[in-house]
Amino acid sequence: MTRHYCLSFPRRDLLIIFSIFFCIFISSLVLANTEPFSASLTFQPSPKSPAPVKENITFSVVGGTSGNPCTNEEEYSTNLRWILNSATVSYSNSQAGSSSSVPPHTFSVSPSVGSETTGGSWSCSFQSETAGYWSFSFSATAKIDIYKVVNGQPTNEYIRTETASSSCSATTILVRVNIVVFNLSETDEDNPGAFIGKNRYSATLHYEPITLNQGSLTLSANGVKLFKDYTGNTVSETSWNLASKTPPVYVYFEGTQAPSTGQITWKHSCGAEDSVKITVVEVKLKVDEKSWGQSSWNNPEDAGTYQKEGQERPWYFLWTTDEHRYRAEIKPTNAVNYVTSVTIGSFGNATKNTSGDWELIASNPTTGTYIDTIASATVNGRSCESDSVDIAVHALQSVGWNAVTGGATISGNKIYPEKPSPTANAQKNVNVVARIDRLPSAGMKGTVHLKRLDPMNQCTASVGTTNAVGTAPNDNNGTLNNVDGKTLEFTQGSGINAWVMGTFATAHPGDNYLVAAHQRQSIATSITIDNANPTQVADIVTGKKPVSSSILEVWRSLWAELDQMVLPAGTPAGFPSISGLVSSELEKAHITINSYLPNPRKEVNGQDPSHIINTSHFAQYANPCRDAPQPDI
């Protein structure tokens, strides 16, 4: 502040001369300064602009004066002070003008409006969450009192108060930037963030005010890839010239790998920024199976991968006699807490088990082929999908015996592993054939495992006697090789039938064979004959039997040579009648086969010999149901 006055000193003897000199000096200054008294207001410092919304902006308004409030040398000024007349805030969302209403904000000035201060300085603080153009206007008055100077001496005689007013204004631009992904709220952007799958998603980049032309905008990403369009062209610019862009700006992004976490940040050079946390969710469709009698789930034995659509795709060849479990494995673990539903392809909706896993269990699966099956999990409102897998569910329909060209003759449930004639080579091969419900899909393969069994001979099973060969299971004397433990494979190339050729190393009448099959090798090896019903396989679990063949019985042919004379048609003259003799003698050449009970079975060369005339001359041959083993042919 500026004061104009004359000084006097109590020691008149020394100071009179000085006082006169001083007053003359002051008078010369007053006369030299003819500028009128005025006031000014300035910002020191000015409000930050542009600035992020929510930032607390602080600045000061400082008053200053110039000119001379005294009109002559008989006046002096003192007691400069200030009064802040007004401090207002206005708002506009563009550079064009002000808004009729001012959004919520906080604004403080110290000292307050209307109060008088000698300092001439006001501290201001402003904050708002609304982007746009905020203007601050101030007006203040400077006051200074004028007193009289008598004989060069300042007195306490008040003359008047001089005033000078001034105003100032400044504008700050509050900037808001915003990334919009899935319409997430600002809270959800940070916790838990955006859960995404392996697809490509769009992000919308906003900034306010839209007429902003100061500073620069940059985009950065960590853990995700950015694209400028959906076709996959990568973002070539990470900074935007505000003069050439109008919001919103669109970009696309996808996760670099799953599971992972990343972040997209959109930032203005003033410090305004927004970021979205990105969690790349990995969903894997897991397929398990559980066979009869098993307590735990296992990986399917018939599974693999093949090339499809340029990628390795898993495939599963499943069986109707197993339980199937389709399970969505979701990572990272924090994503599991936000899963609201899981769908497994066309199989239906999964449910959350007590362990927190989402699974669908098919206890009685039906046959079908399910290509491009995915597990789709809804994670905090977003769909995250697994890679596709291919699933085929098949049924093992039958296991049976088939004759081999040049092999043993099969008639019904009887097989003759022998020479087809007394002078031919023995034919001892037979096919074991398994059949499934339909042709396998290309690239898939299903397997079943065989178990060769020795059931009770059906000749004596009904009687229940056990004191002779063939009356109990597991008493075969011969051997059928290349069947037990063999694996049959079903592919599109093999068709619906798969087989293996067994060979009788030794063939004994009365031997019995039965073949069972199961898709799980550990179960196939454990299949046994049912003790309660020894002509059948035992249940794997109560009421559940494996697929098995009919019983194949080893039979032997009896080759009989019969020579007889045929009575000519008519008796020539002179020949005695021999009709009676011929009848009785020829009958002696016939052979009668007596079969031991029970369940007599009579057969000659595969034909029932009941037409043969019974006579007193007969031959008895080994009964395959009861007699001890005979030498092989």
PyMOL commands that set and color helices and strands:
alter all, ss='L'
color gray80, all
select helices_A, chain A and resi 12-32+186-190+333-336+458-461+521-524+579-587+609-611
alter helices_A, ss='H'
color red, helices_A
select strands_A, chain A and resi 38-43+51-52+57-66+75-92+106-110+116-117+121-127+132-150+153-180+194-196+201-208+217-222+224-227+239-240+249-255+260-268+273-280+282-290+303-308+311-319+323-331+339-344+348-349+351-352+358-362+368-373+375-379+382-385+389-394+396-403+409-411+414-416+429-436+446-453+479-481+487-490+497-506+512-518+547-548+552-554
alter strands_A, ss='S'
color yellow, strands_A
deselect
rebuild
show_as cartoon
